Amino acid sequence: MIRLNIVLLIAVLLSAFYLIPLRYQWRKNYTAVHAEQKNARELANESKVLDVRKRTQAASLRVANIARKKLAMRTNDPSITQYIVRKKSKDIAVIQTTTYSHDVAVRDKRVLP
């Protein structure tokens, strides 16, 4: 009976010495898995944010292309700029417009009541 108790005690001690590091490793792996899952969620959220930014930028480029091609709109440059000068002469306001087109100045005077 004593031999059986000693054998069982040794078996319990050996299983305890085996299970303690095994359980420690399991907890360590469990923590690592949860950290990686958290990292994966953060990366997924960041990916969604970047996709939204990409779509936003693509939308503005698409609008610019449509405006340029279908509506024949163009960016502002000095060759198509009109400068308006308002002069008051007694009771009549005179608006003088100067349009610079291909290095030629064209002047237009309009009289407003």
PyMOL CGO cylinders between C-alpha atoms (Angstrom):
from pymol import cmd
from pymol.cgo import CYLINDER

trace = [
    CYLINDER, 0.00, 0.00, 0.00, 2.83, 2.37, 0.84, 0.3, 1, 1, 1, 1, 1, 1,
    CYLINDER, 2.83, 2.37, 0.84, 4.52, 1.57, -2.47, 0.3, 1, 1, 1, 1, 1, 1,
    CYLINDER, 4.52, 1.57, -2.47, 1.33, 2.39, -4.34, 0.3, 1, 1, 1, 1, 1, 1,
    CYLINDER, 1.33, 2.39, -4.34, 1.04, 5.71, -2.46, 0.3, 1, 1, 1, 1, 1, 1,
    CYLINDER, 1.04, 5.71, -2.46, 4.67, 6.58, -3.27, 0.3, 1, 1, 1, 1, 1, 1,
    CYLINDER, 4.67, 6.58, -3.27, 4.17, 5.69, -6.95, 0.3, 1, 1, 1, 1, 1, 1,
    CYLINDER, 4.17, 5.69, -6.95, 1.00, 7.79, -7.08, 0.3, 1, 1, 1, 1, 1, 1,
    CYLINDER, 1.00, 7.79, -7.08, 2.77, 10.69, -5.32, 0.3, 1, 1, 1, 1, 1, 1,
    CYLINDER, 2.77, 10.69, -5.32, 5.63, 10.54, -7.82, 0.3, 1, 1, 1, 1, 1, 1,
    CYLINDER, 5.63, 10.54, -7.82, 3.10, 10.43, -10.69, 0.3, 1, 1, 1, 1, 1, 1,
    CYLINDER, 3.10, 10.43, -10.69, 1.29, 13.48, -9.31, 0.3, 1, 1, 1, 1, 1, 1,
    CYLINDER, 1.29, 13.48, -9.31, 4.55, 15.39, -8.85, 0.3, 1, 1, 1, 1, 1, 1,
    CYLINDER, 4.55, 15.39, -8.85, 5.78, 14.52, -12.35, 0.3, 1, 1, 1, 1, 1, 1,
    CYLINDER, 5.78, 14.52, -12.35, 2.49, 15.56, -13.91, 0.3, 1, 1, 1, 1, 1, 1,
    CYLINDER, 2.49, 15.56, -13.91, 2.59, 18.81, -11.90, 0.3, 1, 1, 1, 1, 1, 1,
    CYLINDER, 2.59, 18.81, -11.90, 6.16, 19.53, -13.05, 0.3, 1, 1, 1, 1, 1, 1,
    CYLINDER, 6.16, 19.53, -13.05, 5.06, 18.83, -16.61, 0.3, 1, 1, 1, 1, 1, 1,
    CYLINDER, 5.06, 18.83, -16.61, 1.83, 20.81, -16.50, 0.3, 1, 1, 1, 1, 1, 1,
    CYLINDER, 1.83, 20.81, -16.50, 3.17, 24.01, -14.88, 0.3, 1, 1, 1, 1, 1, 1,
    CYLINDER, 3.17, 24.01, -14.88, 5.50, 25.01, -17.79, 0.3, 1, 1, 1, 1, 1, 1,
    CYLINDER, 5.50, 25.01, -17.79, 2.91, 23.75, -20.26, 0.3, 1, 1, 1, 1, 1, 1,
    CYLINDER, 2.91, 23.75, -20.26, 0.24, 25.98, -18.74, 0.3, 1, 1, 1, 1, 1, 1,
    CYLINDER, 0.24, 25.98, -18.74, 2.67, 28.93, -18.65, 0.3, 1, 1, 1, 1, 1, 1,
    CYLINDER, 2.67, 28.93, -18.65, 3.41, 28.44, -22.36, 0.3, 1, 1, 1, 1, 1, 1,
    CYLINDER, 3.41, 28.44, -22.36, -0.32, 28.16, -23.09, 0.3, 1, 1, 1, 1, 1, 1,
    CYLINDER, -0.32, 28.16, -23.09, -0.99, 31.50, -21.34, 0.3, 1, 1, 1, 1, 1, 1,
    CYLINDER, -0.99, 31.50, -21.34, 1.91, 33.11, -23.18, 0.3, 1, 1, 1, 1, 1, 1,
    CYLINDER, 1.91, 33.11, -23.18, 0.59, 31.86, -26.54, 0.3, 1, 1, 1, 1, 1, 1,
    CYLINDER, 0.59, 31.86, -26.54, -2.97, 32.90, -25.63, 0.3, 1, 1, 1, 1, 1, 1,
    CYLINDER, -2.97, 32.90, -25.63, -1.79, 36.43, -24.85, 0.3, 1, 1, 1, 1, 1, 1,
    CYLINDER, -1.79, 36.43, -24.85, 0.22, 36.56, -28.08, 0.3, 1, 1, 1, 1, 1, 1,
    CYLINDER, 0.22, 36.56, -28.08, -2.79, 35.44, -30.12, 0.3, 1, 1, 1, 1, 1, 1,
    CYLINDER, -2.79, 35.44, -30.12, -5.00, 38.12, -28.57, 0.3, 1, 1, 1, 1, 1, 1,
    CYLINDER, -5.00, 38.12, -28.57, -2.33, 40.78, -29.19, 0.3, 1, 1, 1, 1, 1, 1,
    CYLINDER, -2.33, 40.78, -29.19, -2.12, 39.72, -32.84, 0.3, 1, 1, 1, 1, 1, 1,
    CYLINDER, -2.12, 39.72, -32.84, -5.91, 39.75, -33.16, 0.3, 1, 1, 1, 1, 1, 1,
    CYLINDER, -5.91, 39.75, -33.16, -5.95, 43.29, -31.77, 0.3, 1, 1, 1, 1, 1, 1,
    CYLINDER, -5.95, 43.29, -31.77, -3.22, 44.26, -34.22, 0.3, 1, 1, 1, 1, 1, 1,
    CYLINDER, -3.22, 44.26, -34.22, -5.21, 42.68, -37.08, 0.3, 1, 1, 1, 1, 1, 1,
    CYLINDER, -5.21, 42.68, -37.08, -8.32, 44.68, -36.10, 0.3, 1, 1, 1, 1, 1, 1,
    CYLINDER, -8.32, 44.68, -36.10, -6.29, 47.90, -36.01, 0.3, 1, 1, 1, 1, 1, 1,
    CYLINDER, -6.29, 47.90, -36.01, -4.79, 47.13, -39.42, 0.3, 1, 1, 1, 1, 1, 1,
    CYLINDER, -4.79, 47.13, -39.42, -8.26, 46.37, -40.82, 0.3, 1, 1, 1, 1, 1, 1,
    CYLINDER, -8.26, 46.37, -40.82, -9.56, 49.70, -39.50, 0.3, 1, 1, 1, 1, 1, 1,
    CYLINDER, -9.56, 49.70, -39.50, -6.54, 51.53, -40.94, 0.3, 1, 1, 1, 1, 1, 1,
    CYLINDER, -6.54, 51.53, -40.94, -7.10, 49.77, -44.26, 0.3, 1, 1, 1, 1, 1, 1,
    CYLINDER, -7.10, 49.77, -44.26, -10.71, 50.95, -44.30, 0.3, 1, 1, 1, 1, 1, 1,
    CYLINDER, -10.71, 50.95, -44.30, -9.62, 54.52, -43.56, 0.3, 1, 1, 1, 1, 1, 1,
    CYLINDER, -9.62, 54.52, -43.56, -7.05, 54.38, -46.36, 0.3, 1, 1, 1, 1, 1, 1,
    CYLINDER, -7.05, 54.38, -46.36, -9.67, 52.97, -48.76, 0.3, 1, 1, 1, 1, 1, 1,
    CYLINDER, -9.67, 52.97, -48.76, -11.99, 55.87, -47.90, 0.3, 1, 1, 1, 1, 1, 1,
    CYLINDER, -11.99, 55.87, -47.90, -9.18, 58.37, -48.49, 0.3, 1, 1, 1, 1, 1, 1,
    CYLINDER, -9.18, 58.37, -48.49, -8.33, 56.67, -51.77, 0.3, 1, 1, 1, 1, 1, 1,
    CYLINDER, -8.33, 56.67, -51.77, -11.96, 56.82, -52.91, 0.3, 1, 1, 1, 1, 1, 1,
    CYLINDER, -11.96, 56.82, -52.91, -12.18, 60.47, -51.87, 0.3, 1, 1, 1, 1, 1, 1,
    CYLINDER, -12.18, 60.47, -51.87, -9.09, 61.38, -53.86, 0.3, 1, 1, 1, 1, 1, 1,
    CYLINDER, -9.09, 61.38, -53.86, -10.24, 59.32, -56.83, 0.3, 1, 1, 1, 1, 1, 1,
    CYLINDER, -10.24, 59.32, -56.83, -13.63, 61.06, -56.72, 0.3, 1, 1, 1, 1, 1, 1,
    CYLINDER, -13.63, 61.06, -56.72, -12.06, 64.52, -56.88, 0.3, 1, 1, 1, 1, 1, 1,
    CYLINDER, -12.06, 64.52, -56.88, -9.82, 63.45, -59.76, 0.3, 1, 1, 1, 1, 1, 1,
    CYLINDER, -9.82, 63.45, -59.76, -12.83, 61.96, -61.52, 0.3, 1, 1, 1, 1, 1, 1,
    CYLINDER, -12.83, 61.96, -61.52, -14.79, 65.20, -61.10, 0.3, 1, 1, 1, 1, 1, 1,
    CYLINDER, -14.79, 65.20, -61.10, -11.82, 67.19, -62.42, 0.3, 1, 1, 1, 1, 1, 1,
    CYLINDER, -11.82, 67.19, -62.42, -11.52, 64.92, -65.46, 0.3, 1, 1, 1, 1, 1, 1,
    CYLINDER, -11.52, 64.92, -65.46, -15.25, 65.13, -66.21, 0.3, 1, 1, 1, 1, 1, 1,
    CYLINDER, -15.25, 65.13, -66.21, -15.17, 68.92, -65.84, 0.3, 1, 1, 1, 1, 1, 1,
    CYLINDER, -15.17, 68.92, -65.84, -12.21, 69.18, -68.18, 0.3, 1, 1, 1, 1, 1, 1,
    CYLINDER, -12.21, 69.18, -68.18, -13.40, 66.71, -70.83, 0.3, 1, 1, 1, 1, 1, 1,
    CYLINDER, -13.40, 66.71, -70.83, -17.20, 66.89, -70.92, 0.3, 1, 1, 1, 1, 1, 1,
    CYLINDER, -17.20, 66.89, -70.92, -17.78, 70.46, -69.76, 0.3, 1, 1, 1, 1, 1, 1,
    CYLINDER, -17.78, 70.46, -69.76, -14.66, 71.92, -71.43, 0.3, 1, 1, 1, 1, 1, 1,
    CYLINDER, -14.66, 71.92, -71.43, -13.66, 73.63, -68.22, 0.3, 1, 1, 1, 1, 1, 1,
    CYLINDER, -13.66, 73.63, -68.22, -10.05, 74.59, -67.65, 0.3, 1, 1, 1, 1, 1, 1,
    CYLINDER, -10.05, 74.59, -67.65, -7.92, 75.90, -64.87, 0.3, 1, 1, 1, 1, 1, 1,
    CYLINDER, -7.92, 75.90, -64.87, -7.37, 79.58, -64.36, 0.3, 1, 1, 1, 1, 1, 1,
    CYLINDER, -7.37, 79.58, -64.36, -4.27, 81.01, -66.00, 0.3, 1, 1, 1, 1, 1, 1,
    CYLINDER, -4.27, 81.01, -66.00, -3.14, 84.50, -67.00, 0.3, 1, 1, 1, 1, 1, 1,
    CYLINDER, -3.14, 84.50, -67.00, -4.06, 84.02, -70.66, 0.3, 1, 1, 1, 1, 1, 1,
    CYLINDER, -4.06, 84.02, -70.66, -7.79, 84.00, -69.88, 0.3, 1, 1, 1, 1, 1, 1,
    CYLINDER, -7.79, 84.00, -69.88, -7.91, 86.26, -66.84, 0.3, 1, 1, 1, 1, 1, 1,
    CYLINDER, -7.91, 86.26, -66.84, -10.06, 89.37, -66.93, 0.3, 1, 1, 1, 1, 1, 1,
    CYLINDER, -10.06, 89.37, -66.93, -9.14, 92.27, -64.66, 0.3, 1, 1, 1, 1, 1, 1,
    CYLINDER, -9.14, 92.27, -64.66, -11.99, 94.62, -63.76, 0.3, 1, 1, 1, 1, 1, 1,
    CYLINDER, -11.99, 94.62, -63.76, -11.35, 98.17, -62.65, 0.3, 1, 1, 1, 1, 1, 1,
    CYLINDER, -11.35, 98.17, -62.65, -14.30, 100.24, -61.44, 0.3, 1, 1, 1, 1, 1, 1,
    CYLINDER, -14.30, 100.24, -61.44, -13.98, 103.98, -61.80, 0.3, 1, 1, 1, 1, 1, 1,
    CYLINDER, -13.98, 103.98, -61.80, -16.54, 106.51, -60.69, 0.3, 1, 1, 1, 1, 1, 1,
    CYLINDER, -16.54, 106.51, -60.69, -16.78, 109.54, -62.88, 0.3, 1, 1, 1, 1, 1, 1,
    CYLINDER, -16.78, 109.54, -62.88, -19.29, 112.04, -61.53, 0.3, 1, 1, 1, 1, 1, 1,
    CYLINDER, -19.29, 112.04, -61.53, -22.69, 110.27, -61.59, 0.3, 1, 1, 1, 1, 1, 1,
    CYLINDER, -22.69, 110.27, -61.59, -21.76, 107.43, -63.95, 0.3, 1, 1, 1, 1, 1, 1,
    CYLINDER, -21.76, 107.43, -63.95, -19.78, 104.35, -62.99, 0.3, 1, 1, 1, 1, 1, 1,
    CYLINDER, -19.78, 104.35, -62.99, -17.44, 103.11, -65.71, 0.3, 1, 1, 1, 1, 1, 1,
    CYLINDER, -17.44, 103.11, -65.71, -16.22, 99.51, -65.66, 0.3, 1, 1, 1, 1, 1, 1,
    CYLINDER, -16.22, 99.51, -65.66, -13.09, 98.90, -67.65, 0.3, 1, 1, 1, 1, 1, 1,
    CYLINDER, -13.09, 98.90, -67.65, -12.30, 95.27, -68.43, 0.3, 1, 1, 1, 1, 1, 1,
    CYLINDER, -12.30, 95.27, -68.43, -8.97, 94.17, -69.75, 0.3, 1, 1, 1, 1, 1, 1,
    CYLINDER, -8.97, 94.17, -69.75, -8.70, 90.68, -71.18, 0.3, 1, 1, 1, 1, 1, 1,
    CYLINDER, -8.70, 90.68, -71.18, -5.29, 89.26, -71.87, 0.3, 1, 1, 1, 1, 1, 1,
    CYLINDER, -5.29, 89.26, -71.87, -5.49, 86.69, -74.61, 0.3, 1, 1, 1, 1, 1, 1,
    CYLINDER, -5.49, 86.69, -74.61, -2.37, 85.47, -76.39, 0.3, 1, 1, 1, 1, 1, 1,
    CYLINDER, -2.37, 85.47, -76.39, -0.35, 88.49, -75.24, 0.3, 1, 1, 1, 1, 1, 1,
    CYLINDER, -0.35, 88.49, -75.24, -2.83, 90.96, -76.77, 0.3, 1, 1, 1, 1, 1, 1,
    CYLINDER, -2.83, 90.96, -76.77, -4.71, 93.27, -74.44, 0.3, 1, 1, 1, 1, 1, 1,
    CYLINDER, -4.71, 93.27, -74.44, -8.33, 93.93, -75.41, 0.3, 1, 1, 1, 1, 1, 1,
    CYLINDER, -8.33, 93.93, -75.41, -10.06, 96.76, -73.60, 0.3, 1, 1, 1, 1, 1, 1,
    CYLINDER, -10.06, 96.76, -73.60, -13.81, 97.02, -73.13, 0.3, 1, 1, 1, 1, 1, 1,
    CYLINDER, -13.81, 97.02, -73.13, -15.57, 99.97, -71.49, 0.3, 1, 1, 1, 1, 1, 1,
    CYLINDER, -15.57, 99.97, -71.49, -19.08, 99.69, -70.16, 0.3, 1, 1, 1, 1, 1, 1,
    CYLINDER, -19.08, 99.69, -70.16, -21.07, 102.51, -68.70, 0.3, 1, 1, 1, 1, 1, 1,
    CYLINDER, -21.07, 102.51, -68.70, -23.37, 101.71, -65.81, 0.3, 1, 1, 1, 1, 1, 1,
    CYLINDER, -23.37, 101.71, -65.81, -26.15, 104.01, -64.74, 0.3, 1, 1, 1, 1, 1, 1,
]
cmd.load_cgo(trace, "trace")
